[in-house]
Structure formats: C-alpha cells, structure tokens
Amino acid sequence: MTVTIDWISFLQVFVVALTGALLVVGFYAIAVRLLVRGGKVPVVAPAEFTDAIAIISEKERAKAAKAAARAAKKSPLTDGQKLVARIGAYISFALCGLAVLGGLILIVIQ
C-alpha cells in the first residue's frame, strides 16, 4: 500500500488559507483602527466572574468607563473626518465578513 500526496493541492489549500487569514485579520485591524479614529472607542466593560476567577470592583469599572470617555474626546479630527472614518470602519468590517463568507462558500462548494 502506497500513500501519495498531491502537493499541488496541498499548496493551493495553504495559499488560500493564508490569504483568507490575512484578509480577515487585516480588514478587522483596519476597521478597529478607523473606529478609534472616528471617536467610537470599542471598550468592553470588564466582566465579573462569580467563579472566583476575577471579580471586578465598581471602582475599576468606573475607571474603565472614564478612560473610554477620555479616549473618545482626544480625537483631533473634525466631525466630517470622524464620519468618514466610521464609514470606512463599517465598510472594512463588512469586507471582513465577506472574506469569511467567501471562505465558507469555498468549503461548501469544494
């Protein structure tokens, strides 16, 4: 019994997987960057775990909210520039989603 490997197919899968990963991560990073420049800082409130993993105090929660508000006020852009940055961020998030959908379609079709 002999096992043969189709190296061309292996290379195709590798290139498609690498390209897909780069597209998704790249579009997501660009979107988050534009979102921050647009004044919409994506701050996630610290989670409170009851399993004794970590418990966030009200003081720490208020501090995180203050930091997010300060970061949103620091943008030197005009309102029009902020709007363009936010629209660019939403477009980039959409492109990220399309890259994921394209990968799923490739999986289903093949």
C-alpha positions in Angstrom: 0.0 0.0 0.0 1.4 3.3 -1.1 0.4 6.7 0.1 0.8 9.5 -2.4 0.4 13.2 -1.6 -0.9 15.7 -4.2 1.5 18.5 -3.4 -0.2 21.0 -5.8 -3.5 20.6 -4.0 -1.7 21.0 -0.6 -0.1 24.2 -1.9 -3.4 25.5 -3.1 -5.1 24.9 0.3 -2.1 26.5 2.1 -2.2 29.6 -0.1 -6.0 30.0 0.2 -5.9 29.6 4.0 -3.1 32.0 4.4 -4.7 34.6 2.1 -8.0 34.2 3.9 -6.4 34.6 7.3 -4.5 37.7 6.2 -7.7 39.3 4.7 -9.8 38.7 7.8 -7.2 39.9 10.3 -6.2 42.8 8.1 -9.7 44.1 7.5 -10.6 43.7 11.2 -7.4 45.6 12.3 -8.1 48.4 9.8 -11.8 48.6 11.0 -10.9 48.8 14.7 -8.2 51.5 13.9 -10.7 53.6 11.9 -13.4 53.1 14.6 -11.0 54.5 17.2 -10.0 57.4 14.9 -13.7 58.1 14.4 -14.3 58.5 18.1 -16.1 55.3 18.8 -13.7 53.6 21.1 -14.7 49.9 21.4 -14.3 49.4 25.1 -15.7 46.3 26.6 -16.6 46.6 30.2 -14.7 44.2 32.4 -16.6 41.0 33.0 -17.4 39.9 36.5 -16.8 36.2 37.1 -18.5 34.7 40.0 -16.3 31.6 39.9 -13.6 33.3 41.8 -11.5 33.8 38.6 -11.6 37.5 38.9 -14.1 39.9 40.4 -14.1 43.5 39.1 -14.9 46.2 41.6 -17.2 49.1 40.9 -14.2 51.4 41.2 -12.3 49.5 38.4 -15.5 49.5 36.2 -15.9 53.3 36.7 -12.2 53.8 35.9 -12.5 51.8 32.6 -15.6 53.9 31.6 -13.7 57.1 32.3 -10.8 56.0 30.2 -13.1 55.2 27.3 -14.7 58.6 27.6 -11.4 60.4 27.7 -10.1 58.5 24.7 -13.2 59.4 22.7 -12.7 63.1 23.4 -9.0 63.1 22.3 -9.6 62.8 18.6 -8.2 65.8 16.7 -10.5 65.1 13.7 -13.4 67.2 12.6 -16.9 65.8 12.7 -16.8 65.2 8.9 -13.5 63.3 9.2 -14.8 61.2 12.1 -17.9 60.3 10.0 -15.7 59.2 7.1 -13.5 57.2 9.5 -16.6 55.4 10.9 -18.0 54.7 7.5 -14.6 53.3 6.5 -14.6 51.1 9.6 -18.0 49.8 8.8 -17.0 49.0 5.2 -13.9 47.3 6.5 -16.0 45.2 8.9 -18.2 44.3 6.0 -15.2 43.2 3.9 -14.0 41.1 6.8 -17.4 39.4 6.9 -17.4 38.9 3.2 -13.9 37.3 3.4 -15.3 34.8 6.0 -18.4 34.1 3.9 -16.1 33.6 0.8 -14.1 31.0 2.8 -17.3 29.2 3.8 -18.6 29.2 0.3 -15.3 27.7 -0.9 -15.6 25.0 1.8 -19.2 24.1 0.9 -18.6 24.1 -2.9 -15.5 22.1 -2.8 
